[in-house]
Amino acid sequence: MRLRPPEWPLPRPDAIHHIVEDFLTDWTAPNAHVLPLRRFLENCLSTDLRNFFAESCFLFAFTHQKLPPSCQQGYVRMQGLVGSQELRHHAVQAGLLQDYT
């Protein structure tokens, strides 16, 4: 910004997120700060920024064409699904895995 010409105007923003701040602000308050900011960013980015459990990502992978970023970063890269006997049984019944037992 320091290197821009003095007459250069700043671009007009497409969206604005206003927040109240003072030295008593609790920035971790879920309903007062985190949720409105997340919704603002989701609207700007046109994506879902919530975090999901591995089971939810598994369901998203088979029912949606586009996965949320948290599923793309964790589950799809083999980092989010913790195997269990129950999950393996469901996968075998659905024809997704072969039963080697």
N, C-alpha and C positions, 0 to 999 in steps of 0.2 A: 504494500500500500504506500510505503514511503517513496517508491520510485515512480509512481504514476504521475502524470501531468496534473497540475493544479485544476485545470478546467475539466478534467475527465470525470464524468458523473458515475456514481455507483449504480449498478444494475438494480432495477426494481424487483423485489422478491416476489415469488409466486405464492408463498405462504409464510406466516409469521407465528411463532410460538412464544407467548408471553408467560413469564414466570415471576412470582413474587419472591424476593430474596431479602434477608436481613441476617444478622448474626445469630438469630434463634431458629433459623430455618432447618428443618430436618429433611435433608435431601433424600433420605431412604424411605420416606412415607409413601407407601404403595399407592394409595388413592389420590394423594395430593400432588405428587410430583412424578413418580415413576410411570403410572398408567397414562396420564395425559401426554407425557413425552413420548412414550412408546407408540401411542395411537397417532400422534403427529408424525413421527418418523415412518410408521407403517403407511400412512396416507401419502407421504412424499415419495416413498420407495415402492409403493404398490406391492407390498409383500407382508407376510405374517412374521413378526419378530419374536413371537412367544417361544419358549423352550418346551420341548416335548420329551416324554419318556420314550424309551426304545420301542415299546409295544405300540405307541401311537404312531411313531415313524414307520413301523412295519405296516400298519394299516394304511397310512398315507401312501406308501410306496405302491400298494396294490389298488388303490381307489382314486388316486389323483394323478394328473399328468405332471404337475409342478409341486415339488416338495418345499416346505418351509426351509429357510436357511439353516436353522439349527439341526434339522434332519440331514440336510446335505453335508454339513460339516462334520457331523458325528456318526450317524447311523450308516450312511452310504459308504463311508470310508472305513467300515468295519470297526468302529469304535464305540457304538452305542448299544448293541444288542447283546444282552447277557443270556447265554443259553441256559435252559432248564429242561427237565424231563417233560413237563407239561407243554412247553413251547415246542419241543421236538415232536411230541405226540400230535399236536395240532398240525404241524408242518407235514408230517407223514400222512395224516388223514386227508389233508388238502392236496396231496400229490406234489408238494414242493420239495420234499426230501425223500430219499429212499430209506427204507428201514433195514439197517445193517445188523440189527441185533438178532 
